[in-house]
Amino acid sequence: QVQLVESGGGLVQPGGSLRLSCAASLRTFSIYTMGWYRQAPGKQRELVASITSGGTTNYADSVKGRFTISRDNAKNTVYLQMNSLKPEDTAVYYCNRAPTAVARPWGQGTQVIVST
């Protein structure tokens, strides 16, 4: 059974940083493009960053230059380093295969709150 377990969220002040982690029990994890998604209250879930099996990354314009996605295939783990956080980054963050069309069952996500 596929499991995606996100961690690392929390409350941070504007301008601060957080590093999210996602442990994935996906067989052949290393061949998949993985992504970090987020869902803010009252909004649809959106893909904010993705990384291919070869390490090519892609970012939503809203996070470009502030967020960095990476992966460790030996640990079946994907990371999201978030810097210069803004209140509008407040959301529940999820990891999954990317794009959404190939996503597996969603995990519980990790809450990020950016506030003073």
N, C-alpha and C positions, 0 to 999 in steps of 0.2 A: 504494500500500500504506500502510495506516494505521501510523503510528509514534507512540508515546508515550514520551518520554524524560524521566525524572525525575532531579532532581539536588538537591544541597544538604544531604543527610543527613550524619551524622557522630556523633561521641562528644561528649556534653555532660553537664555535671554537673546534678543536680537543681536546679530553679529557673532554669536557663538557657533560652536561646532559640535557635531555628533558623528559617531561612526556606527552604522547599522551593519548587522551580520545576518546572514540567512543560511541555515544548514538545510541541505536538500537531500532527501533520500531517493533521488532519481537515479535509476540505473543508467549508465552511460551519460552521466551528468556532463562530462567534458565535451560532448559533441553538440550540446544544445546552446542556442543563444538564450541567455538569461536576462531578466529585466527587473528593475525596481519600479513599482507602481505606487501611486498614492491616491487616497480618497479623502477629500475634505468634506466636512458636514454639508449636506445638501447638494453635493456635486458628484459627477460621475468619476469612476476610477480612471486615472490617466497614467500612461507610461511615461516615466521621467528619465530613465536611463536604461541602456541595454549594452550587453557585451557579447560578442560572438565567441565561438569556440577558439578562434584564432586571436582573440583579444582586441578586435576592433570595437570601439565604443561609439555610442550615439547618445545625444542628450536632447531633451526638450529645451526650447529656447529659454524658458523660465528659470532653468537651473544651470545652463551652460556657463562654465567658468567658475562655478561655485561647488558643484557636486562632482565626485569622481567615483566611477564604478570600477570594481576589480573583482577578480575571482582567483580561487585556489582550487584547482581541480583535484589535487591530492586529498583535500579535505572536503570536497563537495560543498564548498562554501562560496557565497558571493557577498561582496561588501559594498557599502555605499558611504563614502566619506562626504559629509555635508559641512561646508564652511560658509561663513557670512550668512547665517540663517536669517530669514525674514519672517514676520508674522504670517505671511501668506504661504509659507511652507508648512504650516500647521496642518496635519492630516494623519491618518493611519497609513503606514507604509507597509507594502507587501512585496514579496519577491515571487517570481514565477517564470516560466518559460515565456519568451517573447517571440512574436507578438501575441496579443490577447487570444487570437484564434486558436493557438496551440496550447493555451494555458491549461494547467492541470488544476485539480481541486485547490482552492485557496486556503492558506493558513490563516491564523488569527491576526496576523499583522502586529506591528509595533507602533504605539502612539508617539507622535512627535508634537510637542507644543512649544511654540516660539512666542514668548510673552515676557513682559516686564513684571 
